[in-house]
């Protein structure tokens, strides 16, 4: 008999695609938008140079550039995705590049209103930093959330302040906890992004993060293996001090992930397990020519072989 897991389907983790099927009855496609934001650790507010691993060009789609209007990026994004996802007829405007709440509220209202005025856009997904929101902005998103699908995604990256300092994030884990709690209590969907393999962290420390974040009121999570991207400060650090880094092989990473999600809150929707950057941007060779969907199949095979699933060892200690 096929096992059905607590989130309502037969996949061994609480998948993003499964969540959207339950929520909307079909596929909803995110359209990436670059609205020309920057970050406080780039412009000198809390630091300079940005995160040591960051090169936004490595993940922005070709149609996505701040020289184009929001509407133009949406139209070109729909056309871009139409070939592969012909079933999608509803879209979320995904403000991804840099920190998309790092501006006065008046500017945010204008940008988000333009996106929501498009007839095929049903909501917003907004990537930002925990130190780039305040109560006024969150109150505004709460108002939007009464009419549209609204989700805020925070780049948390690590639960350890020493690591956050090393990668020049410019904020603390405590600030992340505040932003997540304040967002959630307003009824807004809240996500968090984490990177595994950051310099100085052991596998034991990374594994312990499953217990730490499982106590937070998160709706979605994204996980990403560390990749050394060309043109970044981290590439220079890796060249000079490779011993600082523990880069996973694919087998090592998938077995670590299996250990991790066994301890993870089963209510969390897992949006992504791996990061994917074009090979031309990678300073260290990738795992091969496998795409994200192929990597997902490989990981699910690991879960099946181990007969494990998300939350199998989770203990609700909240």
C-alpha positions as CSV (number, residue, x, y, z in Angstrom):
1,X,0.0,0.0,0.0
2,X,1.4,3.4,-1.0
3,X,2.2,5.6,2.0
4,X,0.6,9.0,2.2
5,X,2.6,11.5,4.3
6,X,1.2,14.2,6.6
7,X,1.2,16.9,3.9
8,X,-1.2,14.9,1.8
9,X,0.7,13.2,-1.0
10,X,3.1,10.3,-1.6
11,X,6.3,12.3,-2.0
12,X,8.8,11.9,0.8
13,X,9.0,15.6,1.5
14,X,6.5,18.5,1.6
15,X,7.1,19.7,-1.9
16,X,6.5,23.2,-3.4
17,X,4.7,21.8,-6.4
18,X,2.5,19.7,-4.2
19,X,1.7,22.7,-2.1
20,X,0.6,24.7,-5.1
21,X,-1.6,21.9,-6.3
22,X,-3.3,21.8,-3.0
23,X,-3.6,25.6,-2.8
24,X,-4.6,26.4,-6.3
25,X,-5.5,23.1,-8.0
26,X,-2.7,23.4,-10.6
27,X,0.6,24.9,-11.5
28,X,1.5,28.5,-10.6
29,X,4.7,29.8,-12.2
30,X,7.0,32.4,-10.6
31,X,8.3,35.1,-12.9
32,X,11.7,36.6,-11.8
33,X,11.9,40.4,-11.7
34,X,14.9,42.6,-11.2
35,X,13.6,46.0,-9.9
36,X,17.0,47.6,-9.5
37,X,17.4,47.3,-5.7
38,X,20.7,47.0,-3.9
39,X,21.6,45.8,-0.4
40,X,22.7,47.6,2.8
41,X,25.9,45.6,2.9
42,X,26.8,46.9,-0.6
43,X,26.1,50.6,-0.3
44,X,27.9,51.2,3.0
45,X,24.9,51.3,5.3
46,X,26.1,48.2,7.2
47,X,29.0,47.2,4.9
48,X,30.6,47.2,1.5
49,X,31.1,44.6,-1.1
50,X,28.0,42.5,-0.5
51,X,27.9,38.9,0.6
52,X,31.1,37.2,-0.2
53,X,29.4,34.5,-2.3
54,X,27.1,36.8,-4.3
55,X,27.0,37.4,-8.0
56,X,23.4,38.0,-9.0
57,X,24.2,37.5,-12.7
58,X,24.6,33.8,-12.0
59,X,20.9,33.3,-11.4
60,X,19.0,36.0,-13.2
61,X,17.2,34.9,-16.3
62,X,18.1,36.6,-19.6
63,X,14.9,38.6,-19.7
64,X,15.4,40.0,-16.2
65,X,17.1,43.4,-16.1
66,X,16.2,46.6,-14.2
67,X,16.5,48.6,-17.5
68,X,13.1,47.1,-18.4
69,X,9.8,48.1,-16.7
70,X,8.1,45.7,-14.3
71,X,5.4,45.1,-16.9
72,X,7.9,44.3,-19.7
73,X,9.7,41.8,-17.5
74,X,6.4,40.1,-16.7
75,X,5.4,39.9,-20.3
76,X,8.8,38.5,-21.4
77,X,8.8,36.2,-18.4
78,X,5.5,34.7,-19.4
79,X,6.8,34.2,-23.0
80,X,10.1,32.7,-21.6
81,X,8.2,30.1,-19.5
82,X,5.5,29.3,-22.0
83,X,7.5,26.8,-23.9
84,X,8.3,24.6,-20.9
85,X,5.2,25.3,-18.7
86,X,2.3,25.5,-21.1
87,X,-0.2,24.5,-18.4
88,X,0.6,27.6,-16.3
89,X,-1.9,30.4,-16.7
90,X,-1.4,32.1,-13.3
91,X,1.8,33.7,-12.2
92,X,3.6,35.2,-9.2
93,X,5.8,38.2,-9.6
94,X,9.1,37.1,-7.9
95,X,11.2,40.1,-6.9
96,X,14.5,38.2,-6.5
97,X,17.6,40.2,-7.2
98,X,19.3,41.8,-4.1
99,X,17.0,43.1,-1.3
100,X,13.6,43.9,-2.5
101,X,12.3,45.8,0.4
102,X,15.3,48.1,0.7
103,X,13.6,51.3,-0.4
104,X,11.1,53.8,1.0
105,X,7.6,52.4,1.3
106,X,6.3,54.8,-1.4
107,X,8.6,53.3,-3.9
108,X,7.7,49.8,-2.9
109,X,4.0,50.6,-3.3
110,X,4.6,51.8,-6.9
111,X,6.6,48.8,-7.9
112,X,4.4,46.2,-6.4
113,X,1.2,47.9,-7.6
114,X,2.5,47.8,-11.2
115,X,3.2,44.1,-10.9
116,X,-0.2,43.3,-9.3
117,X,-2.0,45.3,-12.0
118,X,-1.1,42.7,-14.6
119,X,-4.1,40.4,-15.2
120,X,-2.2,37.2,-14.9
121,X,-0.3,38.0,-11.7
122,X,-2.1,36.7,-8.6
123,X,0.5,37.7,-6.1
124,X,4.1,38.5,-5.1
125,X,7.1,36.6,-3.8
126,X,9.6,39.1,-2.4
127,X,13.2,38.2,-1.6
128,X,14.8,40.4,1.0
129,X,17.0,40.6,4.1
130,X,15.7,40.6,7.7
131,X,17.2,44.0,8.3
132,X,15.3,45.5,5.4
133,X,11.8,45.3,6.8
134,X,10.1,47.3,9.5
135,X,6.6,47.3,11.0
136,X,5.3,49.9,8.5
137,X,6.4,47.8,5.5
138,X,5.1,44.6,7.1
139,X,1.7,46.3,7.8
140,X,1.6,47.2,4.1
141,X,2.2,43.6,3.1
142,X,-0.5,42.5,5.5
143,X,-2.9,44.7,3.6
144,X,-1.9,43.2,0.3
145,X,-2.1,39.8,1.7
146,X,-5.9,40.2,2.2
147,X,-6.3,40.4,-1.5
148,X,-3.4,38.6,-3.1
149,X,-0.9,35.8,-2.5
150,X,2.0,37.4,-0.7
151,X,5.1,35.7,0.5
152,X,8.3,37.2,2.0
153,X,11.5,35.2,1.6
154,X,14.4,36.1,3.9
155,X,18.0,35.3,3.2
156,X,19.0,33.8,6.6
157,X,21.8,31.7,5.2
158,X,23.1,30.5,8.6
159,X,21.9,30.3,12.2
160,X,25.4,31.2,13.4
161,X,26.5,34.8,13.8
162,X,30.2,34.0,13.4
163,X,29.4,32.6,9.9
164,X,27.2,35.6,9.1
165,X,30.2,37.8,9.9
166,X,32.6,35.7,7.8
167,X,30.4,36.1,4.7
168,X,29.7,39.8,5.3
169,X,25.9,39.5,5.7
170,X,25.7,42.5,7.9
171,X,22.9,41.2,10.1
172,X,22.5,38.7,12.9
173,X,20.5,35.5,13.3
174,X,18.5,37.3,16.0
175,X,17.4,39.9,13.4
176,X,16.2,37.0,11.2
177,X,14.2,35.5,14.0
178,X,12.5,38.9,14.6
179,X,11.6,39.4,11.0
180,X,10.2,35.9,10.6
181,X,8.1,36.2,13.7
182,X,6.8,39.7,12.9
183,X,5.9,38.5,9.3
184,X,4.2,35.4,10.4
185,X,2.1,37.0,13.1
186,X,0.6,39.3,10.4
187,X,-0.6,36.2,8.5
188,X,1.9,36.6,5.7
189,X,3.6,33.6,4.3
190,X,7.3,33.6,5.3
191,X,10.2,31.7,3.8
192,X,13.9,31.4,4.6
193,X,16.9,30.5,2.6
194,X,19.9,28.6,3.9
195,X,23.3,27.7,2.4
196,X,25.1,24.5,3.4
197,X,28.9,24.4,3.3
198,X,29.7,28.0,4.3
199,X,33.3,28.5,5.6
200,X,34.0,27.4,9.2
201,X,30.8,25.3,9.7
202,X,31.0,21.6,10.4
203,X,28.4,19.1,9.3
204,X,27.3,18.7,12.9
205,X,26.7,22.4,13.2
206,X,24.7,22.5,9.9
207,X,22.7,19.5,11.0
208,X,21.8,21.2,14.3
209,X,20.2,24.0,12.3
210,X,17.3,21.6,11.5
211,X,16.3,21.7,15.1
212,X,16.8,25.5,15.4
213,X,14.8,26.5,12.4
214,X,12.0,23.9,13.0
215,X,10.9,26.1,16.0
216,X,10.3,29.1,13.8
217,X,6.9,29.9,12.2
218,X,8.2,29.3,8.6
219,X,6.0,28.5,5.7
220,X,8.6,27.6,3.1
221,X,12.4,26.9,3.1
222,X,15.0,26.8,0.5
223,X,18.3,25.0,0.8
224,X,21.3,25.5,-1.4
225,X,24.7,23.8,-1.5
226,X,27.6,26.2,-1.5
227,X,29.0,27.0,-4.9
228,X,32.0,29.1,-5.6
229,X,31.0,31.7,-8.1
230,X,33.4,33.5,-10.4
231,X,34.0,37.2,-9.7
232,X,33.1,37.0,-6.0
233,X,35.1,37.7,-2.9
234,X,34.6,34.0,-1.9
235,X,36.4,32.9,-5.1
236,X,39.4,34.9,-4.0
237,X,39.2,33.4,-0.5
238,X,38.9,29.9,-1.9
239,X,41.9,30.4,-4.1
240,X,44.0,31.6,-1.2
241,X,42.6,29.4,1.6
242,X,40.8,26.3,0.2
243,X,41.0,24.7,3.6
244,X,38.3,27.0,4.9
245,X,35.8,25.3,2.7
246,X,34.1,21.9,2.8
247,X,32.5,21.5,-0.6
248,X,30.1,18.6,-0.8
249,X,30.2,15.9,-3.5
250,X,26.7,15.1,-4.7
251,X,26.5,11.9,-2.8
252,X,27.7,13.6,0.4
253,X,25.3,16.4,0.0
254,X,22.2,14.2,-0.6
255,X,23.0,12.0,2.4
256,X,23.5,15.1,4.6
257,X,20.2,16.4,3.3
258,X,18.4,13.2,4.1
259,X,19.8,13.4,7.7
260,X,18.7,17.1,7.8
261,X,15.1,16.7,6.6
262,X,14.5,13.8,8.8
263,X,14.8,16.3,11.7
264,X,12.9,19.1,9.9
265,X,9.4,20.3,10.8
266,X,7.1,18.4,8.4
267,X,4.9,21.5,8.1
268,X,7.6,23.4,6.2
269,X,7.1,23.4,2.4
270,X,10.5,22.7,0.8
271,X,10.9,24.8,-2.3
272,X,14.4,23.9,-3.3
273,X,17.2,21.6,-2.2
274,X,19.9,22.7,-4.6
275,X,21.2,25.8,-6.3
276,X,21.8,25.9,-10.0
277,X,24.2,28.4,-11.7
278,X,25.3,28.3,-15.3
279,X,28.6,26.4,-15.5
280,X,30.4,29.4,-17.0
281,X,29.9,31.1,-13.6
282,X,31.4,28.3,-11.5
283,X,34.9,28.5,-10.3
284,X,34.7,24.9,-9.1
285,X,33.4,22.3,-11.5
286,X,29.7,21.3,-10.8
287,X,28.4,17.9,-10.2
288,X,27.9,17.2,-13.9
289,X,25.4,18.4,-16.4
290,X,22.4,17.5,-14.3
291,X,19.6,19.9,-14.1
292,X,17.5,20.7,-11.0
293,X,14.8,18.2,-11.9
294,X,17.4,15.4,-12.4
295,X,19.1,16.3,-9.1
296,X,15.7,16.1,-7.4
297,X,15.1,12.6,-8.8
298,X,18.5,11.5,-7.5
299,X,17.8,12.9,-4.1
300,X,14.4,11.2,-3.9
301,X,16.1,8.0,-4.8
302,X,18.3,8.5,-1.7
303,X,15.3,9.0,0.5
304,X,13.6,5.9,-0.9
305,X,16.7,3.8,-0.5
306,X,17.0,4.9,3.1
307,X,13.2,4.6,3.6
308,X,13.1,8.0,5.2
309,X,11.1,11.2,4.8
310,X,10.8,14.8,6.0
311,X,10.1,14.9,9.7
312,X,10.6,11.3,10.5
313,X,12.8,12.2,13.5
314,X,11.1,15.6,14.2
315,X,10.3,16.3,17.8
316,X,8.0,19.2,18.3
317,X,9.6,21.0,21.2
318,X,8.1,24.4,20.6
